[in-house]
Amino acid sequence: MTASRARRSAGLLLFRRTDDGLEVLLGHMGGPFFAKRDAGAWTVPKGEYNPDEPAWDAARREFQEELGLPPPDGEAVPLGEVRQSGGKIVTVWAVEADLDPATVVPGTFTMEWPPRSGRTQEFPELDRVEWLGLDRAREVVVKAQAAFLDRLAEHSA
């Protein structure tokens, strides 16, 4: 798949400074495939967008759709792009802000479940959202997205 035809996602990585160092806000992917997984099942709040939509606009829109909250104001630190194992290109900006995970009202998606049952069920896009220190975040985030954590750490050093 060429870069121009690859699926693209954009997102916002919230971060905050604590006495223990940087923490980032990640979401655990919802739905039955990720229910019992931890490593590789956490992600930056993000979503797909069309080539005619600016990535920054998509990142802010997807934050609202995924978390049910307006994206925070603040300086946006570009963390660049990564290509995930499935070929999707993800672009992320970091924004320093605080957010109470208890206020999140996740968006939902519908899929056939169980497979080949003919029944559809609705699942949250993210079934939980948590602040994680960088070391813990690296252990659980989608592998390619760990690069965003490294870039944020370099920027914040």
C-alpha positions, 0 to 999 in steps of 0.5 A, spaced: 500 500 500 502 506 498 503 512 503 498 516 499 493 510 499 494 508 506 489 509 512 490 515 516 489 517 523 490 523 527 490 524 535 491 528 541 496 525 546 494 529 553 500 529 558 501 532 565 507 533 569 507 530 576 512 529 582 513 522 579 515 525 572 510 525 565 504 522 565 500 521 558 492 519 557 491 513 554 485 509 552 484 502 552 481 499 546 473 497 547 470 491 544 471 483 545 478 483 541 481 487 546 477 485 553 482 481 556 488 484 553 493 489 556 499 489 552 498 492 545 491 494 547 492 501 549 492 507 544 492 515 543 485 517 542 485 518 535 481 516 529 481 516 521 480 521 517 479 523 509 485 526 505 481 532 504 481 534 512 487 537 515 490 532 520 490 537 526 482 538 525 481 531 525 485 530 531 481 535 535 474 532 532 476 525 534 478 527 541 471 529 542 468 523 538 472 518 542 472 521 549 466 525 549 469 531 551 472 538 548 479 537 546 483 542 551 486 548 549 494 549 549 500 549 545 500 543 540 507 539 540 507 536 533 510 528 535 510 526 527 507 520 524 508 513 525 506 507 521 502 501 525 503 494 523 497 494 519 499 499 515 495 505 518 499 512 518 498 515 525 499 523 526 499 525 533 500 532 537 501 532 544 497 537 549 499 539 556 492 539 560 489 535 565 483 531 565 479 527 569 478 520 566 471 519 570 468 525 566 469 521 559 463 519 555 466 514 550 463 514 543 461 507 541 461 502 535 457 497 532 459 490 530 457 483 529 458 479 535 459 473 536 462 472 529 457 469 524 451 470 529 447 475 525 447 479 531 450 486 532 452 489 539 454 496 541 461 497 544 465 503 547 471 505 542 475 506 549 472 502 555 477 506 559 481 511 559 487 512 564 493 517 566 499 512 565 507 514 567 511 513 561 514 507 563 507 503 564 505 507 557 510 504 553 509 497 556 501 497 554 501 502 548 500 499 541 507 498 539 508 503 533 505 508 538 511 508 543 515 512 538 510 518 540 512 517 548 519 517 546 518 524 542 514 527 548 520 525 553 525 528 548 521 534 547 519 535 555 527 534 557 
